Amino acid sequence: MTSPAPTAAGRAALDRLDRANQRVTITILLAAAIEAVLLVFVLMVIDFKDPLHQLVFLLAMLTYFTLGLAIVALGAHVSRVQERLLTALELLREAPDTR
């Protein structure tokens, strides 16, 4: 059984989702590049013999690690919700019209 071609509104919605996904990916990559440059700068400036510098660096890395894990979890959740939405749209497209 083949599914019918998507409607114009369906195609437009899928195109918007694709464009939004591309923008998010590019933004995340740019943010990661900026963070990498800042981390290299901090590593060049920090005095690892100073206990206070060590403590501040450790706490900053723990904070970034926690935020990174939260962002990964949020991304996984959004991907799952988007997949469920696309599956629901596909099922609606395949369902016989009962109106």
KEKE-3310 file (N, C-alpha, C; in steps of 0.2 Angstrom, whole numbers, plus 5000, padded with zeros to 4 digits):
npx = (5004:5003:5007:4997:5002:5010:5001:5000:5001:5007:5019:5025:5025:5034:5045:5048:5051:5063:5072:5072:5079:5091:5096:5097:5106:5118:5119:5122:5134:5142:5142:5148:5161:5165:5165:5175:5186:5186:5189:5202:5209:5207:5214:5226:5229:5226:5233:5240:5246:5241:5230:5217:5214:5214:5202:5192:5193:5189:5176:5170:5171:5164:5151:5149:5149:5138:5128:5130:5126:5113:5108:5110:5101:5089:5089:5088:5075:5068:5070:5064:5051:5048:5050:5039:5028:5030:5027:5014:5008:5010:5003:4990:4989:4989:4977:4960:4948:4936:4926)
npy = (4994:5010:5027:5042:5057:5070:5084:5101:5109:5100:5098:5110:5112:5102:5106:5118:5112:5105:5116:5123:5114:5113:5126:5126:5116:5122:5133:5127:5121:5133:5139:5129:5130:5143:5141:5132:5140:5149:5140:5136:5148:5151:5140:5143:5155:5152:5148:5134:5131:5138:5136:5141:5145:5132:5127:5135:5133:5119:5119:5127:5118:5107:5113:5116:5103:5097:5106:5103:5089:5091:5098:5089:5079:5086:5088:5075:5072:5082:5077:5065:5068:5075:5065:5057:5065:5066:5053:5052:5061:5054:5042:5048:5052:5040:5034:5029:5041:5046:5055)
npz = (5000:4995:5001:4999:4990:4999:5005:5000:5011:5020:5014:5015:5029:5033:5026:5033:5045:5042:5038:5050:5058:5051:5054:5068:5070:5063:5072:5084:5081:5078:5091:5099:5093:5097:5111:5112:5107:5118:5129:5126:5127:5141:5146:5142:5150:5163:5179:5184:5196:5206:5219:5220:5207:5201:5208:5204:5190:5190:5195:5185:5174:5179:5179:5166:5161:5166:5161:5147:5147:5150:5139:5129:5133:5132:5118:5113:5118:5111:5098:5098:5101:5089:5080:5084:5080:5066:5063:5067:5058:5046:5049:5049:5036:5030:5035:5031:5025:5036:5038)
capx = (5000:5007:5004:4996:5007:5008:4997:5005:5002:5011:5026:5027:5027:5040:5051:5050:5055:5070:5075:5073:5084:5097:5098:5099:5113:5123:5120:5125:5141:5145:5142:5154:5167:5166:5167:5182:5191:5187:5192:5209:5211:5207:5219:5233:5229:5226:5239:5238:5249:5237:5224:5211:5213:5212:5196:5187:5192:5186:5169:5167:5171:5158:5145:5148:5148:5131:5124:5131:5122:5106:5107:5110:5095:5084:5090:5085:5068:5065:5070:5059:5044:5048:5048:5032:5024:5030:5024:5007:5006:5010:4997:4984:4989:4987:4971:4955:4944:4930:4921)
capy = (5000:5017:5032:5047:5062:5075:5090:5107:5112:5095:5099:5117:5111:5098:5110:5122:5108:5104:5123:5125:5109:5115:5132:5124:5112:5127:5137:5123:5120:5139:5139:5124:5133:5148:5138:5129:5145:5152:5135:5136:5154:5150:5135:5147:5160:5149:5146:5128:5130:5142:5131:5145:5144:5125:5126:5139:5129:5113:5121:5129:5112:5103:5116:5115:5096:5097:5109:5099:5083:5093:5100:5082:5076:5090:5087:5068:5073:5085:5073:5059:5071:5077:5058:5055:5070:5064:5046:5053:5064:5048:5038:5052:5052:5033:5032:5031:5047:5043:5060)
capz = (5000:4995:5004:4994:4990:5004:5003:5000:5018:5023:5012:5018:5036:5033:5023:5038:5050:5039:5038:5057:5060:5049:5058:5075:5069:5062:5078:5089:5079:5080:5098:5101:5091:5101:5117:5111:5107:5125:5133:5124:5130:5148:5147:5141:5155:5170:5183:5188:5202:5211:5221:5218:5199:5200:5210:5199:5184:5191:5196:5179:5170:5181:5177:5159:5159:5168:5156:5141:5148:5150:5132:5125:5135:5128:5111:5112:5119:5105:5092:5099:5100:5082:5076:5085:5076:5059:5063:5068:5052:5042:5050:5047:5029:5027:5037:5027:5027:5039:5039)
cpx = (5004:5003:5003:5002:5005:5005:5002:5006:5007:5018:5029:5029:5033:5046:5053:5053:5062:5074:5077:5079:5090:5100:5100:5105:5119:5124:5124:5133:5145:5146:5148:5160:5169:5168:5174:5187:5192:5190:5200:5212:5212:5213:5226:5234:5230:5233:5237:5241:5245:5231:5217:5209:5211:5204:5191:5187:5188:5178:5166:5166:5165:5151:5144:5146:5140:5126:5124:5126:5114:5104:5106:5103:5089:5084:5087:5078:5065:5065:5065:5052:5043:5046:5041:5027:5024:5027:5016:5004:5006:5004:4991:4984:4987:4980:4965:4951:4937:4925:4915)
cpy = (5006:5022:5038:5053:5067:5081:5096:5110:5107:5096:5105:5116:5107:5102:5115:5118:5107:5111:5124:5120:5111:5122:5130:5120:5117:5131:5133:5122:5127:5140:5135:5127:5138:5146:5135:5134:5148:5147:5136:5143:5154:5145:5139:5152:5157:5147:5140:5127:5134:5137:5135:5144:5137:5124:5129:5135:5123:5114:5123:5123:5108:5106:5115:5108:5095:5100:5106:5093:5085:5095:5094:5079:5080:5089:5080:5069:5076:5081:5067:5062:5073:5070:5056:5059:5068:5057:5047:5056:5058:5044:5041:5051:5045:5031:5034:5037:5044:5049:5060)
cpz = (5000:4998:4999:4995:4996:5001:5003:5007:5022:5021:5015:5025:5037:5031:5029:5044:5048:5040:5046:5060:5058:5053:5065:5075:5068:5068:5083:5087:5080:5087:5101:5099:5095:5108:5117:5111:5114:5129:5132:5127:5137:5150:5147:5147:5162:5173:5187:5194:5208:5213:5219:5211:5198:5202:5206:5192:5184:5191:5189:5174:5172:5179:5170:5157:5161:5163:5149:5141:5147:5142:5128:5127:5132:5121:5109:5113:5113:5099:5092:5098:5092:5078:5078:5081:5069:5058:5063:5061:5046:5043:5048:5039:5026:5029:5032:5030:5030:5040:5035)
residu = (MET:THR:SER:PRO:ALA:PRO:THR:ALA:ALA:GLY:ARG:ALA:ALA:LEU:ASP:ARG:LEU:ASP:ARG:ALA:ASN:GLN:ARG:VAL:THR:ILE:THR:ILE:LEU:LEU:ALA:ALA:ALA:ILE:GLU:ALA:VAL:LEU:LEU:VAL:PHE:VAL:LEU:MET:VAL:ILE:ASP:PHE:LYS:ASP:PRO:LEU:HIS:GLN:LEU:VAL:PHE:LEU:LEU:ALA:MET:LEU:THR:TYR:PHE:THR:LEU:GLY:LEU:ALA:ILE:VAL:ALA:LEU:GLY:ALA:HIS:VAL:SER:ARG:VAL:GLN:GLU:ARG:LEU:LEU:THR:ALA:LEU:GLU:LEU:LEU:ARG:GLU:ALA:PRO:ASP:THR:ARG)
# end
